[in-house]
Amino acid sequence: MCLAIPGKLIDTEEINGIRFGKVQFGQVTRQTYLDFVPEAQIGDFVLVHVGFAISRIDAEEAERTYRELEKLGAIELGED
């Protein structure tokens, strides 16, 4: 089973020819490998599995997932 969590791409950089991004998950931010989603741009939501962004998703789908995870107590959403 694969569990991927949506996150918002807030910054990108290239390190030794590899594209990485800073991805925000609720109140947590992590560095994420982006080469599997070359079309991803700052502001996009991406699904992340073990540090790899594996696809882009729309903001509405990301929001639905966040709400369900919050109900389960898996994440705590901050107010923007």
FENSUL-V389900 format. One record per residue. N is the residue number from 1. RES is the residue in three letters. OMEGA is omega in radians with two decimals (* if undefined). Layout:
n=N res=RES omega=OMEGA
n=N res=RES omega=OMEGA
This chain:
n=1 res=MET omega=3.14
n=2 res=CYS omega=3.06
n=3 res=LEU omega=3.09
n=4 res=ALA omega=-3.08
n=5 res=ILE omega=3.10
n=6 res=PRO omega=3.06
n=7 res=GLY omega=-3.13
n=8 res=LYS omega=3.13
n=9 res=LEU omega=-3.07
n=10 res=ILE omega=3.11
n=11 res=ASP omega=3.07
n=12 res=THR omega=3.04
n=13 res=GLU omega=3.07
n=14 res=GLU omega=3.13
n=15 res=ILE omega=-3.13
n=16 res=ASN omega=3.09
n=17 res=GLY omega=3.14
n=18 res=ILE omega=-3.10
n=19 res=ARG omega=3.09
n=20 res=PHE omega=3.07
n=21 res=GLY omega=2.99
n=22 res=LYS omega=-3.07
n=23 res=VAL omega=-3.10
n=24 res=GLN omega=3.10
n=25 res=PHE omega=-3.06
n=26 res=GLY omega=-3.14
n=27 res=GLN omega=-3.11
n=28 res=VAL omega=3.09
n=29 res=THR omega=-3.13
n=30 res=ARG omega=3.02
n=31 res=GLN omega=-3.03
n=32 res=THR omega=3.08
n=33 res=TYR omega=-3.03
n=34 res=LEU omega=-3.02
n=35 res=ASP omega=3.08
n=36 res=PHE omega=3.11
n=37 res=VAL omega=-3.06
n=38 res=PRO omega=-3.13
n=39 res=GLU omega=-3.09
n=40 res=ALA omega=-3.13
n=41 res=GLN omega=3.09
n=42 res=ILE omega=-3.10
n=43 res=GLY omega=3.10
n=44 res=ASP omega=2.99
n=45 res=PHE omega=3.13
n=46 res=VAL omega=3.02
n=47 res=LEU omega=-3.06
n=48 res=VAL omega=3.07
n=49 res=HIS omega=-3.13
n=50 res=VAL omega=3.05
n=51 res=GLY omega=3.14
n=52 res=PHE omega=3.01
n=53 res=ALA omega=-3.05
n=54 res=ILE omega=3.05
n=55 res=SER omega=3.02
n=56 res=ARG omega=3.02
n=57 res=ILE omega=-3.14
n=58 res=ASP omega=-3.07
n=59 res=ALA omega=-3.13
n=60 res=GLU omega=3.11
n=61 res=GLU omega=3.10
n=62 res=ALA omega=-3.14
n=63 res=GLU omega=3.11
n=64 res=ARG omega=3.14
n=65 res=THR omega=3.11
n=66 res=TYR omega=-3.11
n=67 res=ARG omega=3.12
n=68 res=GLU omega=3.11
n=69 res=LEU omega=3.11
n=70 res=GLU omega=3.10
n=71 res=LYS omega=-3.14
n=72 res=LEU omega=-3.11
n=73 res=GLY omega=-3.10
n=74 res=ALA omega=3.10
n=75 res=ILE omega=3.03
n=76 res=GLU omega=-3.13
n=77 res=LEU omega=3.04
n=78 res=GLY omega=3.08
n=79 res=GLU omega=3.13
n=80 res=ASP omega=*
